[in-house]
Amino acid sequence: MQQEPWQVLIVEDDLRLAELTRDYLENNGLQVSLEGDGARAARRIVEEQPDLVILDLMLPGEDGLSICRKVRADYDGPILMLTARTDDSDQVLGLDMGADDFVCKPVHPRVLLARIHALLRRSDTPDTPAQESRRLTFGPLVVDNALREASLNGTGIELTSAEFDLLWLLVSNAGRILSREEIFTALRGVGYDGQDRSIDVRISKIRPRIGDDPIHPRLIKTVRNKGYLFVPDAAKEMSVFARAER
């Protein structure tokens, strides 16, 4: 049986740009709807539950950050935010609000399509290989890829879908340095452009949630000029320290 096309909602007030993007995506097998008003966008996202939302940051009626924050409790699909500004603070805020990816305009259509496919693959849990559906334990830290849950000392850790994917990638490669290029390719399906800071932002948010020291991290270490390393022995030491403090 042929799979139904992915449903994508583009929230963009530039009608010409939105139509061009829609035409390109539909020519590549996606089904696309458009919304140009921020005030209506949140309602449509929750009611229609598209497979993916492309959300512009600057919108009339209500901005993209506010929309992202508003719908996150009722919409589990990936949100890809677009902005014409290059300020890092916009990217940080977007990720804080629950966005799964962040792209600066202008973006090449092929790059946008690759980002979309990467997000859709991650959200398509039935296609997850059985061998990847497993549970990893490092002292008090447990990461379960089947349930897509993580816990520390038995307490659940609140993570966005994108944050969980990054954490799982790191812990499933424990003891091995992952370059930014490897991380981008694994999570987004595209190479690292040398400027995108979304991975760094997510790691800075993950560290304190898994009990790591954000100033002097021991669990997720930054290896200068190489990438990131999850240190399994540090997690086991956390368990020892926790017992000693009781």
C-alpha positions in Angstrom: 0.0 0.0 0.0 1.4 3.4 -1.0 2.0 5.7 2.0 -0.1 8.9 2.1 2.0 12.0 1.4 3.4 13.9 4.4 1.2 16.9 5.4 3.2 20.1 5.8 1.8 23.5 7.0 3.8 26.6 6.0 3.1 29.6 8.2 4.5 32.5 6.2 3.1 36.0 5.5 5.2 36.4 2.3 2.6 34.8 0.0 4.9 34.7 -3.0 7.7 32.9 -1.1 5.2 30.6 0.5 3.7 29.6 -2.8 7.1 29.0 -4.4 8.1 26.9 -1.4 4.8 25.0 -1.6 5.3 24.2 -5.3 8.8 22.9 -4.8 7.8 20.7 -1.8 4.7 19.4 -3.6 6.9 18.5 -6.7 8.9 16.4 -4.2 6.0 14.4 -2.9 4.8 16.5 0.1 1.3 17.8 0.6 1.4 21.5 1.6 -1.1 24.0 3.1 -0.4 27.7 3.6 -1.3 30.1 6.5 -0.2 33.7 6.4 -1.7 35.0 9.7 0.0 34.3 13.0 -3.2 34.7 15.0 -4.8 31.8 13.0 -1.7 29.6 12.8 -1.8 28.2 16.3 -5.4 27.1 16.0 -4.7 25.4 12.6 -1.6 23.6 13.9 -3.5 22.1 16.9 -6.7 21.3 14.9 -5.1 19.9 11.7 -2.1 18.2 13.3 0.2 18.3 10.2 3.2 16.0 10.1 5.5 19.1 10.1 5.2 22.8 10.5 7.4 25.4 8.8 7.0 28.5 11.0 8.3 31.9 10.1 9.6 34.0 13.0 8.1 37.3 12.0 4.4 37.2 11.4 1.4 39.6 11.5 -1.0 38.9 14.4 1.4 36.7 16.5 5.1 36.0 16.1 6.5 32.5 15.5 8.1 32.2 19.0 4.7 32.8 20.7 3.0 30.4 18.3 5.6 27.7 19.0 5.3 28.1 22.8 1.5 28.1 22.6 1.1 24.9 20.5 3.8 22.7 22.1 1.5 21.2 24.7 -0.9 20.0 22.1 1.3 19.4 19.0 4.0 16.7 19.0 5.1 17.0 15.4 8.4 18.7 14.3 8.5 22.5 14.0 11.1 24.0 11.7 11.5 27.8 12.3 12.6 30.3 9.6 14.0 33.8 10.1 15.6 36.5 8.0 17.7 37.5 11.0 21.0 36.0 11.9 21.0 36.9 15.6 22.0 33.9 17.7 19.5 34.9 20.4 16.6 34.2 18.0 17.9 30.7 17.5 18.3 30.2 21.3 14.8 31.5 21.9 13.3 29.3 19.2 14.9 26.2 20.6 13.8 27.2 24.1 10.2 27.5 22.8 10.3 23.9 21.5 11.4 24.3 17.9 13.1 21.2 16.4 15.2 23.0 13.8 16.1 26.6 12.9 17.0 27.8 9.4 18.0 31.3 8.3 16.6 32.8 5.1 17.4 32.7 2.3 17.6 28.9 2.3 18.2 26.8 -0.8 15.1 24.7 -1.6 17.2 21.5 -1.6 18.6 22.3 1.8 15.1 23.0 3.2 13.8 19.7 1.7 16.7 17.8 3.3 16.0 19.4 6.7 12.3 18.5 6.3 13.0 14.9 5.4 15.4 14.5 8.4 12.8 15.8 10.8 10.1 13.6 9.3 12.3 10.5 9.6 13.0 11.3 13.2 9.3 11.7 14.0 8.2 8.6 12.1 8.7 6.2 15.0 7.2 3.1 13.3 10.2 3.2 10.9 12.7 3.1 13.8 14.9 0.0 13.3 14.3 -2.7 16.0 17.9 -2.9 16.9 17.9 0.8 17.8 14.9 0.5 20.2 16.8 -0.2 23.3 17.6 1.1 26.8 21.0 2.4 28.0 21.9 2.9 31.6 24.8 4.9 32.9 24.7 5.0 36.7 21.6 7.1 37.7 21.0 8.1 34.0 18.7 6.0 31.9 17.9 6.7 28.3 15.2 4.6 26.6 15.1 4.9 22.8 12.0 2.6 22.5 9.9 4.9 24.8 11.9 8.0 23.9 12.3 8.8 27.5 15.2 9.6 29.8 15.4 9.7 33.6 17.9 10.7 36.3 17.7 9.0 39.7 14.3 7.6 38.7 12.9 11.1 37.8 11.8 11.8 34.3 13.9 14.4 32.3 11.9 16.9 30.3 13.4 16.9 26.7 12.1 18.1 23.4 12.1 15.6 20.5 15.3 17.2 19.1 17.0 17.2 22.5 16.2 13.5 23.0 17.6 12.6 19.5 20.8 14.4 20.3 21.1 12.8 23.7 20.5 9.3 22.3 23.1 9.9 19.6 25.7 10.8 22.2 24.9 8.0 24.7 24.7 5.4 21.9 28.2 6.4 20.9 29.5 6.6 24.5 33.3 6.9 24.6 33.6 8.1 21.0 34.0 11.7 19.9 31.3 12.8 17.5 32.2 15.7 15.3 29.6 18.4 14.5 29.7 17.1 10.9 28.7 13.6 12.1 26.0 15.0 14.4 24.4 17.2 11.7 24.5 14.4 9.2 22.9 11.9 11.6 20.2 14.2 12.9 19.5 16.4 9.9 20.7 14.6 6.8 22.8 17.6 5.8 26.4 18.6 6.5 27.5 21.2 9.0 27.8 24.7 7.5 30.3 25.9 10.1 28.0 28.5 11.5 24.8 26.8 12.9 24.9 26.8 16.7 21.7 24.8 17.3 23.7 21.7 18.4 25.7 23.7 20.9 22.6 25.3 22.3 20.9 21.9 22.7 23.9 20.4 24.5 24.0 23.4 26.9 20.4 22.7 27.7 20.8 19.0 28.1 23.8 19.1 30.4 22.1 20.4 33.6 19.0 18.2 33.0 21.2 15.0 33.1 23.0 16.1 36.2 26.1 17.4 34.4 27.9 20.6 35.4 27.2 23.2 32.7 30.4 25.2 33.6 32.8 22.2 34.0 31.0 19.3 32.3 32.1 15.8 32.9 29.4 13.8 31.2 29.2 15.6 27.8 32.6 17.0 27.2 33.5 19.5 24.5 36.6 18.3 22.7 38.2 21.3 21.2 38.3 21.3 17.4 36.9 17.8 17.3 33.3 17.7 18.7 31.5 16.2 21.6 32.1 13.1 23.8 29.7 11.4 26.2 31.9 9.9 29.0 30.2 6.8 30.5 32.6 6.5 33.4 31.6 10.0 34.6 28.0 8.9 34.8 28.9 5.9 37.0 30.9 8.2 39.3 27.7 10.3 39.7 26.0 7.2 41.1 28.9 6.7 43.6 28.8 10.3 44.7 25.1 10.2 45.1 25.3 7.2 47.4 28.1 8.8 49.4 26.0 12.0 50.0 23.1 10.1 51.5 
